Amino acid sequence: MLKHNLFIASICCLIALGCGNNTNTATTKEAANKKEMNDAEVQQLAKEAYVHCFPIFENYKGIYFYGVEKRSPKYAPMNSITRETKLYTPNDKLVVSPNNDTYYSTGILDVGPQPVIIQVPESKERYYVIQLVDMVTNNFAYIGVNTTGRKGGRYAITGRGFSGELPQGVVQIKSPSRFIIFAGRTAVNAESPQDIAAARKLQDQFKVGGIGSFYPGYADVKTDSIAFIPPKESDNSNEQFFNRVNFLLQFTTLSKDDQAIVDKFKAIGIDAGKPYDFLLAHPTYTNALLKGIAEGKTIVDSLGAHIGKKVNGWNLAPLAKEYFGTNYNLRTGYARKAIYANTPTEAYYPSAGEDADGQPLHGNNNYTITFPAGKLPPCKFFWSITMYDNANQLLADNALRRYSIGDRTKGVKLNADKSLTIYIGNKRPSAGTSNWLPAPPTGFNVMMRVYGPKEEVLNGSWEPPYIKMEK
């Protein structure tokens, strides 16, 4: 911005000195910049802007309901965390596609006024991960046994303007955004009371707060007052979408490539920190802008429904080592379907909604998944398969109270040849309940979770087996 201003100032000086050629050039450029767009151009830009900016818009729901709205059941003050000490069940209806493997620890961090400290304990055996997500939903950092190791320590998450010194021994993590999603997961075996107690004990040792609350020599600065905009469901269908985007962009620094794309949208009023008044100045573009938004919504829905590729009936997400880099369509697709998904190097999520014949999975049928000997999901930590009801994408209720099955499920039996068969359906299988994942009596889908996937997963050489209907 500084270089741009100096350039404009230089041009103005040349004009004042009477340099005719430069005057004509500047006047021509100014006229070109003021050229009116036609409806088709406005519609196209609105469509592109909607698709590209959807993640920051959607992420705001998490910021608002976890860190701003005190009436929200998920609320906790910023720079603190909420520890959930039970696994999700069908009665938990606020989060779609929840896992049934870990206790969640969640919160919103504000690193604008000062660095925020995250303190983690040593964990000799138990898996945990803290996922840090910026405002455009990139997973910009991880703290946990798979990335930073099993030793305890303190990490300082610093904001864009921080240039001070940190206490000795504190590891700095630079955030591109002022507001950060803190998503912690601590492994637990719900079938073991002893393991539940140990998981909660470890979870209690995660600490979060402003640097001054950990180190008295540093000032504990209070978050400044920000007029947060209450999100409305209708905002994703009209010009208020862009008003919220403008509000949010002022709190994050985009990558060079990302910023170049967003800069194109200034032509339709998208500008960080400014009120969205494009239609006030250009009311004749209203229909074109709304048409572009409607087209953008359709594209976003499609991106969410078509993530990755299909292998053996399973949807496999791209195996990039960072989420999301310059793959902005993937970023938007995940924001629509499964926001805050882990990067594949941390956890991988094959999902399936059809059988080997391409038919939708339904509880009236009986299915099997057989992993050949030595071909279980390759992982450093553990794996599971979780059942979801198509009607609401929540855990499926059942008399067995089993919502997932995996390598930690008590009593699971291998076949004589060391293969593993999992039985899926609404009715109790003839083989008994040890390897049974109960399904609802209607349509359903399943998600596999591979925690700490090994190289066979990450290079694509391992493939999940077909889900086969018993005939």
Secondary structure as UniProt FT lines:
FT   HELIX           2..16
FT   TURN            17..18
FT   HELIX           20..33
FT   HELIX           39..67
FT   TURN            70..71
FT   TURN            73..74
FT   TURN            78..79
FT   STRAND          82..83
FT   TURN            90..91
FT   STRAND          102..110
FT   STRAND          116..120
FT   STRAND          128..133
FT   TURN            135..136
FT   STRAND          139..144
FT   TURN            145..148
FT   STRAND          153..158
FT   TURN            160..161
FT   TURN            168..169
FT   STRAND          171..174
FT   STRAND          179..187
FT   TURN            190..191
FT   HELIX           193..203
FT   TURN            204..205
FT   STRAND          207..210
FT   HELIX           211..214
FT   TURN            216..217
FT   HELIX           233..237
FT   HELIX           240..249
FT   TURN            250..251
FT   HELIX           256..264
FT   HELIX           265..268
FT   TURN            272..273
FT   HELIX           278..281
FT   HELIX           283..285
FT   HELIX           286..305
FT   STRAND          309..311
FT   TURN            312..313
FT   STRAND          314..316
FT   TURN            325..326
FT   HELIX           328..337
FT   TURN            339..340
FT   TURN            344..346
FT   STRAND          347..348
FT   STRAND          351..352
FT   TURN            356..357
FT   TURN            363..364
FT   STRAND          367..371
FT   TURN            373..374
FT   STRAND          379..389
FT   TURN            390..393
FT   STRAND          394..395
FT   TURN            399..400
FT   STRAND          404..406
FT   TURN            407..408
FT   TURN            410..411
FT   TURN            416..417
FT   STRAND          420..425
FT   TURN            430..431
FT   TURN            434..435
FT   STRAND          436..438
FT   STRAND          443..453
FT   HELIX           455..458
FT   TURN            459..460
FT   STRAND          467..469
//
